[in-house]
Amino acid sequence: METQGETQDAGTGSIGDWVACSADPGYRAAVLDLLGALAYGELSAFERLAEDAKFAPGLADKAALARMASAEFHHYQLLHDRLAEVGADPVEAMTPFVEPLDAFHRMTAPSDWLEGLVKAYVGDSIATDFYREVAVRLDDDTRDLMIGVMSDTGHAQFAVDKVRQAIEENPRVGGRLALWGRRLMGEALSQAQRVVAERDALSNLLVGGAQVKGFDLVEVGKMFNRITEAHTRRMAALGLAS
């Protein structure tokens, strides 16, 4: 995943450590949701990268994806261990997010190597932006963990280089991949909005902290607008129209 601050800056002050903040049941529930979603996302990323390796045109590319998959699994393990450390069942924490994430991957299964690269770059970046939006509202311990697991596995630049090279060799590829990128963005936002709407503690955290009650559609809409703008910049980095 990417670490560049393309939405909100994740370093805007401190609200305290986990012990103090988790005394609020609403805050604790929101963070467990957050860690559960991120953990299943990392596990899914590991599985996806390992699966995408079959599309790799050469051994070097296959090995590169294998290294990235290993890094994603390491991130998953850190989140799994943190959930257990704070007294949560990791499987229980991940379970609410299995269906929406699996649905996204079913609806956006790549048909070739390049689509797989664009999906990993675009999909992982949208997820990173989403979690960065939340990170500004987290306790120090949780925020530090999230920043660590959002670190780039190397896939971002790898995808940009390979896609740009493919477009240079065959400019017609760009139109197909641009359409694919738009589809990915639409599906990702749809599933993210669904998750936020269904998880009250998480939605409260997103719109102003666990103390805020109720789902503020305007604030959540602004957040997704920022994510959309970051997506446009990334598509440009790939050499694709958004």
C-alpha positions in Angstrom: 0.0 0.0 0.0 1.1 3.6 -0.5 2.3 5.9 2.3 2.2 9.2 0.5 -0.3 11.7 2.0 -2.7 12.1 -0.8 -5.8 12.7 1.3 -5.7 13.9 4.9 -2.4 14.1 6.8 -2.3 11.2 9.3 -0.2 13.2 11.8 -2.6 15.8 13.1 -2.0 15.7 16.9 -2.7 13.1 19.6 -5.9 12.1 21.3 -4.0 9.8 23.8 -3.0 6.2 24.0 -5.0 3.0 23.5 -5.5 2.4 27.3 -7.1 5.8 27.8 -9.2 6.0 24.6 -10.5 2.4 24.7 -12.3 3.1 28.0 -14.9 4.5 25.7 -16.9 1.5 24.5 -17.9 3.3 21.2 -14.3 4.1 20.4 -13.1 0.5 21.2 -15.8 -0.9 18.9 -14.8 1.4 16.1 -11.1 0.5 16.4 -11.9 -3.2 16.5 -14.0 -2.7 13.3 -11.2 -0.8 11.7 -8.5 -3.4 12.6 -10.8 -6.2 11.5 -11.5 -4.6 8.1 -7.8 -3.8 7.6 -6.7 -7.3 8.6 -9.1 -9.0 6.2 -8.0 -6.5 3.5 -4.4 -7.5 4.0 -5.2 -11.2 4.0 -7.2 -10.7 0.7 -4.3 -8.7 -0.8 -1.9 -11.6 0.0 -4.3 -14.0 -1.7 -4.8 -11.8 -4.7 -1.2 -11.1 -5.3 -0.4 -14.8 -5.1 -3.2 -15.5 -7.6 -2.1 -12.7 -9.9 1.3 -14.2 -10.1 0.0 -16.7 -12.6 -0.6 -13.9 -15.1 3.1 -12.7 -14.8 4.8 -12.7 -18.2 8.1 -13.7 -16.8 9.9 -15.3 -13.8 11.2 -11.9 -12.5 7.7 -10.5 -12.4 6.3 -13.6 -10.7 9.0 -13.3 -8.1 8.3 -9.6 -7.6 4.6 -10.4 -6.9 5.6 -13.2 -4.5 7.7 -10.7 -2.5 4.8 -8.3 -2.3 2.4 -11.0 -1.3 4.8 -12.0 1.5 4.8 -8.4 2.7 1.0 -8.2 2.8 0.8 -11.3 4.9 3.3 -9.8 7.3 1.0 -6.8 7.6 -2.0 -9.1 8.2 -0.1 -10.9 11.0 0.7 -7.7 12.8 -3.0 -6.8 12.8 -4.1 -10.3 13.8 -1.6 -10.1 16.7 -2.8 -6.7 17.8 -6.4 -7.7 17.8 -5.5 -10.7 20.0 -3.4 -8.4 22.3 -6.3 -6.1 23.0 -8.6 -9.1 23.9 -10.5 -9.4 20.6 -11.1 -12.5 18.5 -9.4 -11.8 15.2 -11.7 -14.0 13.2 -14.8 -12.4 14.8 -13.4 -8.9 14.1 -12.8 -9.7 10.4 -16.0 -11.6 9.7 -18.3 -8.5 9.1 -16.0 -7.4 6.3 -15.6 -10.8 4.5 -18.7 -10.5 2.3 -18.3 -6.9 1.1 -14.6 -7.4 0.3 -15.2 -10.7 -1.4 -18.0 -9.2 -3.4 -15.7 -6.5 -4.6 -13.1 -9.0 -5.7 -15.7 -11.2 -7.4 -17.0 -8.2 -9.4 -13.5 -7.0 -10.3 -11.7 -10.2 -11.2 -8.9 -9.2 -13.7 -8.7 -10.9 -17.0 -5.0 -10.4 -17.6 -1.7 -9.2 -16.2 -2.2 -5.5 -16.8 -5.7 -5.5 -15.3 -4.4 -7.2 -12.2 -1.7 -4.6 -11.8 -4.1 -1.7 -12.2 -6.5 -3.3 -9.7 -3.8 -3.8 -7.1 -2.5 -0.3 -7.5 -5.9 1.4 -7.6 -7.7 -0.9 -5.1 -4.9 -0.8 -2.5 -4.6 3.0 -2.9 -8.3 3.6 -2.3 -8.1 1.4 0.8 -5.1 3.3 2.0 -6.8 6.6 1.5 -9.9 5.4 3.4 -7.8 4.3 6.4 -5.7 7.5 6.3 -8.9 9.4 6.7 -9.6 7.4 9.8 -6.1 7.5 11.2 -6.3 11.2 12.1 -8.9 10.3 14.7 -7.0 7.4 16.3 -5.1 6.9 19.5 -1.3 6.9 19.2 -0.8 3.2 19.4 -3.4 2.3 16.8 -2.3 5.1 14.5 1.3 3.9 14.6 0.3 0.4 13.8 -1.9 1.5 10.9 0.8 3.7 9.4 3.1 0.7 9.5 0.8 -1.7 7.8 -0.1 0.9 5.2 3.5 1.0 4.1 4.2 0.4 0.4 5.1 -3.2 -0.4 6.7 -2.0 -3.7 3.5 -2.6 -5.8 2.8 1.0 -6.5 5.9 1.9 -8.5 6.0 -1.6 -9.9 2.5 -1.2 -11.3 3.2 2.3 -12.6 6.3 1.2 -14.5 4.8 -1.9 -16.0 1.5 -0.2 -17.1 3.3 2.8 -18.6 5.7 0.5 -20.5 2.7 -1.4 -21.9 1.0 1.8 -23.0 4.2 3.0 -24.7 4.4 -0.3 -26.6 0.7 -0.4 -27.5 -1.2 2.9 -26.9 -4.5 1.2 -27.5 -4.1 -0.6 -24.2 -4.6 2.7 -22.4 -8.3 3.1 -23.3 -9.2 -0.4 -22.0 -7.3 0.1 -18.8 -8.8 3.6 -18.2 -12.3 2.0 -18.4 -11.1 -0.7 -16.0 -9.8 1.9 -13.6 -13.1 3.7 -13.6 -15.0 0.5 -12.9 -12.7 -0.3 -10.0 -13.2 3.1 -8.5 -17.0 2.8 -8.7 -17.1 -0.7 -7.2 -14.6 0.2 -4.4 -16.6 3.3 -3.4 -19.8 1.4 -3.4 -18.6 -1.3 -1.1 -16.8 1.2 1.2 -20.0 3.3 1.5 -21.9 0.2 2.3 -19.5 -0.8 5.1 -19.5 2.6 6.6 -23.3 2.9 6.6 -23.7 -0.5 8.2 -21.1 -0.1 11.0 -22.3 2.6 13.4 -19.2 2.9 15.5 -17.0 3.2 12.5 -19.2 5.8 10.8 -19.2 7.9 14.0 -15.4 7.8 14.1 -15.2 8.9 10.5 -17.3 12.0 10.9 -15.7 13.4 13.9 -14.7 10.8 16.5 -16.5 8.2 18.5 -18.3 10.9 20.6 -20.2 12.0 17.5 -23.6 10.2 17.2 -25.4 9.6 14.0 -24.4 9.1 10.4 -23.4 12.4 8.8 -23.9 11.9 5.1 -22.4 15.3 4.2 -19.1 14.6 6.0 -18.8 11.1 4.7 -19.5 12.5 1.2 -16.7 15.0 1.6 -14.4 12.2 2.6 -15.2 10.1 -0.5 -14.7 13.2 -2.7 -11.2 13.5 -1.4 -10.6 9.8 -2.1 -11.9 10.3 -5.6 -9.6 13.2 -6.2 -6.6 11.2 -5.1 -7.7 8.4 -7.5 -7.7 10.9 -10.4 -4.0 11.7 -9.6 -3.1 8.1 -9.5 -4.7 7.3 -12.8 -2.7 10.1 -14.3 0.5 8.6 -12.8 -0.4 5.4 -14.7 -0.8 7.4 -17.9 -4.6 6.8 -17.9 -7.6 9.1 -18.0 -9.9 8.9 -15.0 
